[in-house]
Amino acid sequence: PSPSDLEDRAAEIIANEIIEEYRDEDSLLRRALRAWPIGPIIAFHKRNHKKKWFVFYVYFIAIFIFVPVGTVVIILEQILWMGLEEIVRGTL
């Protein structure tokens, strides 16, 4: 078989394993999806995903929570890298 065929077969096997893992109620993947913090989010989504207000709620969360948190994380990362750079320069 060609490398492309082998890649396709490997991808199919992996996808089938993930599907079976998800279907098994006692699997580690299924238990992880029920654990905090992702479990309540998934349960909330299952209950409300067909309601009209749900889309606006998701955009509200994305815009007013995730964007500021992401910005702060990026700023902190830059500050950390600058600090590490200064430490490395000072020791060399």
Protein Blocks (a to p, Z undefined) as FASTA:
>chain_A
ZZklmmmmmmmmmmmmmmmmmmpmkbmklmmmmpcfklmmmmmmmmmmmpmklmmmmmmm
mmmmmmmmmmmmmmmmmmmmmmmmmmmmmmZZ
